[in-house]
Amino acid sequence: MRSRRRTSALVLHAVAAALVTGALAAHFWGGPDGGLVVLKRLHSHFVTMGWLALVALVGGILLGARKTATRLALGLPVAVLGVMIMTLATLLTLLDGGQEQTQSLTAPGRSDRRLVVEEGSAMIDPLWYVYVHQGSGPLERRWAVGYFNGDATYNELREAVWTAPDRIRLTTSGGVVHEVAVAADGRPDRTVSAGW
């Protein structure tokens, strides 16, 4: 019975470590400047992974410690501190509102390159994020092309289109046109920002 509890505790600790490692990998290598798209998708589940890691860690402590006093001395502080941190992370995530993909255009003549527009909000202001996705499968990378904050009506993103396999045109509601060139690896020559 004791060895089964120890094995279960080790499994729970391994699960917690895997979840934390996955969240850290998504944070560091899933960003908008050459980050892997698969890790970006994983990063959107950061809060869920955090809660699951906390449950696994506390469960592992409760199953692994021999004495009740040790369980309380280790498990209670970890649980209280973890709940406080994860509650704050949950609230911040809810306030952020997240981003939702609203457009995906394949580059002309390039099936391995897409222009992706995501929309979000900052309280009441609409936000637009424009990216180039290059590649496919687990090696697909993501590059930031533009950020638009609609706090002023002339900064709203009205159009994001390919004008060539390596050129993008971004147009704001104020009529400002931004041309962005895209390198062979998918990296844009600049990142446009309006209203930030």
Accessible surface in RSA format (square Angstrom, percent):
REM  Atomic radii and reference values for relative SASA: ProtOr
REM  Chains: A
REM  Algorithm: Lee & Richards
REM  Probe-radius: 1.40
REM  Slices: 20
REM RES _ NUM      All-atoms   Total-Side   Main-Chain    Non-polar    All polar
REM                ABS   REL    ABS   REL    ABS   REL    ABS   REL    ABS   REL
RES MET A   1   172.99  89.6 128.65  85.1  44.34 105.6 116.20  98.8  56.79  75.2
RES ARG A   2    81.66  34.3  76.73  39.1   4.93  11.7  73.59 100.6   8.07   4.9
RES SER A   3    81.73  69.1  75.86 101.2   5.87  13.5  50.13 106.8  31.60  44.3
RES ARG A   4   176.79  74.2 171.33  87.3   5.46  13.0  57.21  78.2 119.58  72.5
RES ARG A   5    62.30  26.2  61.03  31.1   1.27   3.0  18.69  25.5  43.62  26.4
RES ARG A   6   119.30  50.1 118.90  60.6   0.40   0.9  34.53  47.2  84.76  51.4
RES THR A   7    78.75  56.0  78.02  79.1   0.73   1.7  53.92  72.4  24.83  37.5
RES SER A   8    42.60  36.0  37.34  49.8   5.26  12.1  16.82  35.8  25.77  36.1
RES ALA A   9     4.20   3.9   4.20   6.5   0.00   0.0   4.20   5.9   0.00   0.0
RES LEU A  10   121.07  67.4 116.95  83.7   4.13  10.4 117.20  82.3   3.87  10.4
RES VAL A  11    84.15  55.4  81.37  73.7   2.78   6.7  84.03  73.0   0.12   0.3
RES LEU A  12    51.90  28.9  51.90  37.1   0.00   0.0  51.90  36.5   0.00   0.0
RES HIS A  13    64.01  35.0  59.54  41.4   4.47  11.4  48.25  49.7  15.76  18.3
RES ALA A  14    61.44  56.5  49.32  76.1  12.12  27.6  56.68  79.8   4.77  12.6
RES VAL A  15    67.31  44.3  63.14  57.2   4.17  10.1  67.22  58.4   0.08   0.2
RES ALA A  16     7.38   6.8   7.15  11.0   0.23   0.5   7.38  10.4   0.00   0.0
RES ALA A  17    57.41  52.8  48.48  74.8   8.94  20.3  56.83  80.0   0.58   1.5
RES ALA A  18    66.34  61.0  49.95  77.1  16.39  37.3  57.70  81.3   8.63  22.9
RES LEU A  19    35.77  19.9  33.70  24.1   2.07   5.2  35.40  24.9   0.37   1.0
RES VAL A  20    75.23  49.5  72.91  66.0   2.32   5.6  75.23  65.4   0.00   0.0
RES THR A  21    87.28  62.1  85.43  86.6   1.85   4.4  62.75  84.3  24.52  37.1
RES GLY A  22    16.79  20.7   0.00   N/A  16.79  20.7  16.45  45.1   0.34   0.8
RES ALA A  23    11.11  10.2   9.51  14.7   1.60   3.6  10.83  15.3   0.28   0.7
RES LEU A  24    93.69  52.2  93.58  67.0   0.11   0.3  93.69  65.8   0.00   0.0
RES ALA A  25    21.57  19.8  20.57  31.7   1.00   2.3  20.64  29.1   0.93   2.5
RES ALA A  26     1.67   1.5   0.10   0.2   1.57   3.6   0.10   0.1   1.57   4.2
RES HIS A  27   108.26  59.2  92.50  64.3  15.76  40.3  56.10  57.8  52.16  60.7
RES PHE A  28   134.66  67.4 106.79  66.1  27.87  72.5 109.18  66.2  25.48  72.9
RES TRP A  29   162.17  65.1 157.51  76.2   4.65  10.9 133.38  71.1  28.79  46.7
RES GLY A  30     3.03   3.7   0.00   N/A   3.03   3.7   0.61   1.7   2.43   5.4
RES GLY A  31    25.33  31.2   0.00   N/A  25.33  31.2  24.14  66.2   1.20   2.7
RES PRO A  32    51.53  37.6  51.17  46.6   0.37   1.3  51.17  42.2   0.37   2.3
RES ASP A  33   105.59  74.0  81.10  80.7  24.49  57.9  30.20  71.1  75.39  75.2
RES GLY A  34     8.30  10.2   0.00   N/A   8.30  10.2   4.66  12.8   3.65   8.2
RES GLY A  35     6.97   8.6   0.00   N/A   6.97   8.6   6.56  18.0   0.41   0.9
RES LEU A  36    35.16  19.6  35.04  25.1   0.12   0.3  35.04  24.6   0.12   0.3
RES VAL A  37     3.81   2.5   3.81   3.4   0.00   0.0   3.81   3.3   0.00   0.0
RES VAL A  38    68.48  45.1  66.16  59.9   2.33   5.6  66.16  57.5   2.33   6.3
RES LEU A  39    30.40  16.9  30.40  21.7   0.00   0.0  30.40  21.3   0.00   0.0
RES LYS A  40    59.12  28.8  58.75  36.0   0.37   0.9  25.37  22.8  33.75  36.0
RES ARG A  41   139.32  58.5 135.62  69.1   3.70   8.8  61.49  84.0  77.83  47.2
RES LEU A  42    62.44  34.8  59.03  42.2   3.40   8.6  61.85  43.4   0.59   1.6
RES HIS A  43    59.00  32.2  55.72  38.7   3.27   8.4  44.21  45.6  14.79  17.2
RES SER A  44    82.00  69.3  44.41  59.3  37.59  86.6  45.18  96.2  36.82  51.6
RES HIS A  45   105.90  57.9 103.66  72.0   2.24   5.7  65.33  67.3  40.57  47.2
RES PHE A  46    84.24  42.1  83.56  51.8   0.68   1.8  83.78  50.8   0.46   1.3
RES VAL A  47    23.01  15.1  21.74  19.7   1.27   3.1  21.74  18.9   1.27   3.4
RES THR A  48    78.12  55.6  74.50  75.5   3.63   8.6  47.64  64.0  30.48  46.1
RES MET A  49    16.96   8.8  16.37  10.8   0.59   1.4  16.44  14.0   0.51   0.7
RES GLY A  50    17.26  21.3   0.00   N/A  17.26  21.3  14.73  40.4   2.53   5.7
RES TRP A  51    81.12  32.6  81.01  39.2   0.12   0.3  75.41  40.2   5.71   9.3
RES LEU A  52    97.37  54.2  94.74  67.8   2.63   6.6  94.77  66.6   2.60   7.0
RES ALA A  53     8.16   7.5   7.57  11.7   0.59   1.3   7.76  10.9   0.40   1.1
RES LEU A  54    19.54  10.9  15.75  11.3   3.79   9.5  19.00  13.3   0.54   1.4
RES VAL A  55   100.70  66.3  95.74  86.7   4.96  11.9  98.72  85.8   1.98   5.4
RES ALA A  56     5.50   5.1   4.13   6.4   1.36   3.1   5.40   7.6   0.10   0.3
RES LEU A  57    65.00  36.2  65.00  46.5   0.00   0.0  65.00  45.7   0.00   0.0
RES VAL A  58    25.10  16.5  25.10  22.7   0.00   0.0  25.10  21.8   0.00   0.0
RES GLY A  59    19.35  23.9   0.00   N/A  19.35  23.9  18.80  51.6   0.56   1.2
RES GLY A  60     0.00   0.0   0.00   N/A   0.00   0.0   0.00   0.0   0.00   0.0
RES ILE A  61    21.56  12.3  17.63  13.1   3.93   9.5  21.53  15.5   0.03   0.1
RES LEU A  62    79.81  44.4  77.54  55.5   2.27   5.7  77.64  54.5   2.17   5.9
RES LEU A  63    55.07  30.7  55.07  39.4   0.00   0.0  55.07  38.7   0.00   0.0
RES GLY A  64    21.46  26.5   0.00   N/A  21.46  26.5  12.41  34.0   9.05  20.3
RES ALA A  65    13.61  12.5   2.73   4.2  10.88  24.8  12.01  16.9   1.60   4.2
RES ARG A  66   176.45  74.1 151.71  77.3  24.75  58.9  52.30  71.5 124.15  75.2
RES LYS A  67   147.50  72.0 142.54  87.5   4.96  11.8  89.97  81.0  57.53  61.3
RES THR A  68    89.33  63.5  84.93  86.1   4.39  10.5  57.11  76.7  32.21  48.7
RES ALA A  69    72.42  66.6  62.27  96.1  10.15  23.1  67.50  95.1   4.92  13.0
RES THR A  70    54.30  38.6  49.80  50.5   4.50  10.7  34.25  46.0  20.05  30.3
RES ARG A  71    56.94  23.9  56.72  28.9   0.21   0.5  11.13  15.2  45.80  27.8
RES LEU A  72   105.62  58.8 102.83  73.6   2.79   7.0 103.61  72.8   2.02   5.4
RES ALA A  73    68.68  63.1  46.88  72.4  21.80  49.6  57.92  81.6  10.76  28.5
RES LEU A  74    93.29  52.0  91.43  65.4   1.86   4.7  92.90  65.2   0.39   1.0
RES GLY A  75     2.63   3.2   0.00   N/A   2.63   3.2   2.53   6.9   0.10   0.2
RES LEU A  76   106.82  59.5 102.43  73.3   4.38  11.0 104.79  73.6   2.02   5.4
RES PRO A  77    74.51  54.3  64.38  58.7  10.13  36.8  72.67  60.0   1.84  11.4
RES VAL A  78    45.80  30.1  40.78  36.9   5.01  12.1  44.83  38.9   0.97   2.6
RES ALA A  79    25.94  23.8  25.76  39.8   0.18   0.4  25.94  36.5   0.00   0.0
RES VAL A  80    79.47  52.3  74.95  67.9   4.51  10.9  79.18  68.8   0.29   0.8
RES LEU A  81   102.98  57.4 102.06  73.0   0.92   2.3 102.69  72.1   0.29   0.8
RES GLY A  82    12.14  15.0   0.00   N/A  12.14  15.0  11.63  31.9   0.52   1.2
RES VAL A  83    70.06  46.1  70.06  63.4   0.00   0.0  70.06  60.9   0.00   0.0
RES MET A  84   117.22  60.7 106.56  70.5  10.66  25.4  93.00  79.1  24.22  32.1
RES ILE A  85    98.74  56.2  95.71  71.3   3.03   7.3  97.71  70.4   1.04   2.8
RES MET A  86    16.94   8.8  16.94  11.2   0.00   0.0   3.61   3.1  13.33  17.7
RES THR A  87    58.75  41.8  57.88  58.7   0.87   2.1  49.62  66.7   9.12  13.8
RES LEU A  88   106.05  59.1 104.31  74.6   1.74   4.4 105.62  74.2   0.43   1.1
RES ALA A  89    19.14  17.6  13.95  21.5   5.19  11.8  18.12  25.5   1.02   2.7
RES THR A  90    39.06  27.8  39.06  39.6   0.00   0.0  39.06  52.5   0.00   0.0
RES LEU A  91    95.47  53.2  95.23  68.1   0.24   0.6  95.23  66.9   0.24   0.6
RES LEU A  92   104.58  58.2  99.66  71.3   4.92  12.4  99.93  70.2   4.65  12.5
RES THR A  93    72.10  51.3  64.38  65.3   7.72  18.4  55.44  74.5  16.66  25.2
RES LEU A  94   129.33  72.0 107.42  76.9  21.90  55.1 110.30  77.5  19.02  51.2
RES LEU A  95   117.99  65.7 101.08  72.3  16.91  42.5 103.85  72.9  14.14  38.0
RES ASP A  96    89.26  62.5  78.32  78.0  10.94  25.9  25.36  59.7  63.91  63.7
RES GLY A  97    56.37  69.5   0.00   N/A  56.37  69.5  24.92  68.4  31.45  70.4
RES GLY A  98    33.36  41.1   0.00   N/A  33.36  41.1  28.90  79.3   4.46  10.0
RES GLN A  99    74.14  41.5  36.73  26.8  37.41  89.1  15.55  33.1  58.59  44.4
RES GLU A 100   124.17  71.3 120.29  91.0   3.89   9.3  42.17  81.6  82.01  67.0
RES GLN A 101    93.26  52.1  69.29  50.6  23.97  57.1  21.54  45.8  71.72  54.4
RES THR A 102    71.61  50.9  33.08  33.5  38.53  91.8  39.64  53.2  31.97  48.3
RES GLN A 103    55.36  31.0  47.49  34.7   7.86  18.7  25.37  54.0  29.99  22.7
RES SER A 104    49.37  41.7  20.21  27.0  29.16  67.2  15.11  32.2  34.26  48.0
RES LEU A 105    63.68  35.5  62.04  44.4   1.64   4.1  63.68  44.7   0.00   0.0
RES THR A 106    79.63  56.6  58.45  59.3  21.18  50.5  31.86  42.8  47.77  72.2
RES ALA A 107     2.75   2.5   0.00   0.0   2.75   6.3   0.00   0.0   2.75   7.3
RES PRO A 108    63.21  46.1  51.21  46.7  12.00  43.6  63.10  52.1   0.11   0.7
RES GLY A 109    87.84 108.3   0.00   N/A  87.84 108.3  44.26 121.5  43.59  97.6
RES ARG A 110    68.39  28.7  63.60  32.4   4.80  11.4  27.15  37.1  41.24  25.0
RES SER A 111   111.49  94.2  80.74 107.8  30.75  70.8  46.55  99.1  64.94  91.0
RES ASP A 112    52.59  36.8  47.47  47.2   5.12  12.1  30.02  70.6  22.57  22.5
RES ARG A 113     1.36   0.6   1.33   0.7   0.03   0.1   0.03   0.0   1.33   0.8
RES ARG A 114    58.44  24.5  58.44  29.8   0.00   0.0  27.87  38.1  30.58  18.5
RES LEU A 115     0.00   0.0   0.00   0.0   0.00   0.0   0.00   0.0   0.00   0.0
RES VAL A 116     0.04   0.0   0.04   0.0   0.00   0.0   0.04   0.0   0.00   0.0
RES VAL A 117     4.45   2.9   4.45   4.0   0.00   0.0   4.45   3.9   0.00   0.0
RES GLU A 118    19.20  11.0  19.20  14.5   0.00   0.0   1.83   3.5  17.37  14.2
RES GLU A 119    69.33  39.8  65.85  49.8   3.48   8.3  10.37  20.1  58.96  48.1
RES GLY A 120    17.01  21.0   0.00   N/A  17.01  21.0  10.38  28.5   6.63  14.8
RES SER A 121    47.21  39.9  42.31  56.5   4.90  11.3  20.12  42.9  27.09  37.9
RES ALA A 122    45.51  41.8  35.64  55.0   9.87  22.5  42.62  60.0   2.90   7.7
RES MET A 123   155.80  80.7 126.48  83.7  29.31  69.8 118.43 100.7  37.37  49.5
RES ILE A 124   162.56  92.5 134.78 100.4  27.78  67.0 140.63 101.3  21.93  59.5
RES ASP A 125    39.15  27.4  39.07  38.9   0.08   0.2   0.08   0.2  39.07  39.0
RES PRO A 126    48.08  35.0  45.92  41.9   2.16   7.9  47.87  39.5   0.22   1.3
RES LEU A 127    10.25   5.7   9.96   7.1   0.29   0.7   9.96   7.0   0.29   0.8
RES TRP A 128    25.88  10.4  25.88  12.5   0.00   0.0  19.29  10.3   6.58  10.7
RES TYR A 129    28.47  13.3  28.47  16.2   0.00   0.0  12.79   9.6  15.68  19.3
RES VAL A 130     0.00   0.0   0.00   0.0   0.00   0.0   0.00   0.0   0.00   0.0
RES TYR A 131     8.59   4.0   8.59   4.9   0.00   0.0   0.00   0.0   8.59  10.6
RES VAL A 132     0.00   0.0   0.00   0.0   0.00   0.0   0.00   0.0   0.00   0.0
RES HIS A 133     6.39   3.5   5.51   3.8   0.88   2.2   5.51   5.7   0.88   1.0
RES GLN A 134    24.43  13.7  22.84  16.7   1.59   3.8  12.56  26.7  11.86   9.0
RES GLY A 135    28.74  35.4   0.00   N/A  28.74  35.4  20.65  56.7   8.09  18.1
RES SER A 136    86.10  72.8  72.58  96.9  13.51  31.1  38.53  82.0  47.57  66.6
RES GLY A 137    49.33  60.8   0.00   N/A  49.33  60.8  35.03  96.1  14.30  32.0
RES PRO A 138    98.48  71.8  93.95  85.6   4.53  16.5  96.15  79.4   2.33  14.5
RES LEU A 139   136.27  75.9 128.40  91.9   7.87  19.8 128.40  90.2   7.87  21.2
RES GLU A 140    15.19   8.7  14.97  11.3   0.21   0.5   0.86   1.7  14.32  11.7
RES ARG A 141   100.60  42.2 100.60  51.3   0.00   0.0  22.62  30.9  77.98  47.3
RES ARG A 142     5.28   2.2   5.28   2.7   0.00   0.0   0.20   0.3   5.08   3.1
RES TRP A 143    18.16   7.3  18.16   8.8   0.00   0.0  18.16   9.7   0.00   0.0
RES ALA A 144     2.69   2.5   1.61   2.5   1.08   2.5   1.61   2.3   1.08   2.9
RES VAL A 145     0.00   0.0   0.00   0.0   0.00   0.0   0.00   0.0   0.00   0.0
RES GLY A 146     0.00   0.0   0.00   N/A   0.00   0.0   0.00   0.0   0.00   0.0
RES TYR A 147    52.60  24.6  52.60  29.9   0.00   0.0  41.98  31.5  10.62  13.1
RES PHE A 148     0.00   0.0   0.00   0.0   0.00   0.0   0.00   0.0   0.00   0.0
RES ASN A 149    19.92  13.7  19.92  19.2   0.00   0.0   0.00   0.0  19.92  19.2
RES GLY A 150     8.14  10.0   0.00   N/A   8.14  10.0   0.00   0.0   8.14  18.2
RES ASP A 151    84.20  59.0  51.17  50.9  33.03  78.1  13.48  31.7  70.71  70.5
RES ALA A 152    25.85  23.8  19.91  30.7   5.94  13.5  25.85  36.4   0.00   0.0
RES THR A 153   103.92  73.9 100.63 102.0   3.29   7.9  72.12  96.9  31.81  48.1
RES TYR A 154   139.31  65.0 135.14  76.9   4.17  10.8  96.71  72.7  42.61  52.5
RES ASN A 155    19.01  13.1  19.01  18.4   0.00   0.0   0.00   0.0  19.01  18.4
RES GLU A 156    28.71  16.5  28.71  21.7   0.00   0.0   0.92   1.8  27.79  22.7
RES LEU A 157    15.55   8.7   6.03   4.3   9.52  23.9   6.03   4.2   9.52  25.6
RES ARG A 158   148.59  62.4 115.04  58.6  33.55  79.9  42.69  58.4 105.90  64.2
RES GLU A 159    64.48  37.0  58.72  44.4   5.76  13.7  23.95  46.3  40.53  33.1
RES ALA A 160     2.93   2.7   0.25   0.4   2.68   6.1   0.25   0.4   2.68   7.1
RES VAL A 161    35.83  23.6  35.83  32.4   0.00   0.0  35.83  31.1   0.00   0.0
RES TRP A 162    28.28  11.3   6.59   3.2  21.69  50.9   6.59   3.5  21.69  35.2
RES THR A 163    62.96  44.8  25.64  26.0  37.31  88.9  31.03  41.7  31.92  48.3
RES ALA A 164    27.95  25.7  24.56  37.9   3.38   7.7  27.95  39.4   0.00   0.0
RES PRO A 165    56.55  41.2  56.55  51.5   0.00   0.0  56.55  46.7   0.00   0.0
RES ASP A 166    70.08  49.1  69.75  69.4   0.33   0.8  14.05  33.1  56.03  55.9
RES ARG A 167    93.76  39.4  93.76  47.8   0.00   0.0  34.65  47.4  59.10  35.8
RES ILE A 168     0.00   0.0   0.00   0.0   0.00   0.0   0.00   0.0   0.00   0.0
RES ARG A 169    75.43  31.7  75.43  38.4   0.00   0.0  11.27  15.4  64.15  38.9
RES LEU A 170     0.00   0.0   0.00   0.0   0.00   0.0   0.00   0.0   0.00   0.0
RES THR A 171    24.02  17.1  24.02  24.4   0.00   0.0  22.16  29.8   1.86   2.8
RES THR A 172     5.43   3.9   2.91   2.9   2.53   6.0   2.78   3.7   2.66   4.0
RES SER A 173    40.28  34.0   7.93  10.6  32.35  74.5  10.22  21.8  30.05  42.1
RES GLY A 174    44.68  55.1   0.00   N/A  44.68  55.1  15.39  42.2  29.29  65.6
RES GLY A 175    51.29  63.3   0.00   N/A  51.29  63.3  30.74  84.4  20.55  46.0
RES VAL A 176    80.84  53.2  75.73  68.6   5.11  12.3  80.84  70.2   0.00   0.0
RES VAL A 177    78.37  51.6  51.55  46.7  26.82  64.6  51.55  44.8  26.82  72.7
RES HIS A 178    32.65  17.8  31.88  22.2   0.77   2.0  25.28  26.1   7.37   8.6
RES GLU A 179    66.31  38.1  56.94  43.1   9.37  22.3  39.44  76.3  26.87  21.9
RES VAL A 180     0.00   0.0   0.00   0.0   0.00   0.0   0.00   0.0   0.00   0.0
RES ALA A 181    29.28  26.9  28.61  44.2   0.67   1.5  28.81  40.6   0.48   1.3
RES VAL A 182     8.47   5.6   0.00   0.0   8.47  20.4   0.74   0.6   7.73  21.0
RES ALA A 183    52.67  48.4  38.77  59.8  13.90  31.6  50.57  71.2   2.10   5.6
RES ALA A 184    90.80  83.5  68.72 106.0  22.09  50.2  74.69 105.2  16.11  42.7
RES ASP A 185    73.03  51.2  59.26  59.0  13.77  32.6  45.90 108.0  27.14  27.1
RES GLY A 186     0.00   0.0   0.00   N/A   0.00   0.0   0.00   0.0   0.00   0.0
RES ARG A 187   125.22  52.6 124.15  63.3   1.07   2.6  39.62  54.1  85.60  51.9
RES PRO A 188    12.99   9.5   4.35   4.0   8.64  31.4   4.35   3.6   8.64  53.7
RES ASP A 189    98.42  68.9  57.76  57.5  40.66  96.1  39.98  94.1  58.43  58.3
RES ARG A 190   106.85  44.9  96.54  49.2  10.31  24.5  56.23  76.8  50.62  30.7
RES THR A 191    66.50  47.3  39.75  40.3  26.75  63.8  22.38  30.1  44.12  66.7
RES VAL A 192     4.73   3.1   1.78   1.6   2.95   7.1   4.73   4.1   0.00   0.0
RES SER A 193    69.97  59.1  40.61  54.2  29.36  67.6  31.31  66.7  38.65  54.2
RES ALA A 194    13.39  12.3   8.06  12.4   5.33  12.1  13.39  18.9   0.00   0.0
RES GLY A 195    30.82  38.0   0.00   N/A  30.82  38.0  13.50  37.1  17.31  38.8
RES TRP A 196   149.70  60.1  76.91  37.2  72.79 170.9 105.30  56.1  44.40  72.0
END  Absolute sums over single chains surface
CHAIN  1 A    11199.3       9357.9       1841.4       7611.9       3587.4
END  Absolute sums over all chains
TOTAL         11199.3       9357.9       1841.4       7611.9       3587.4
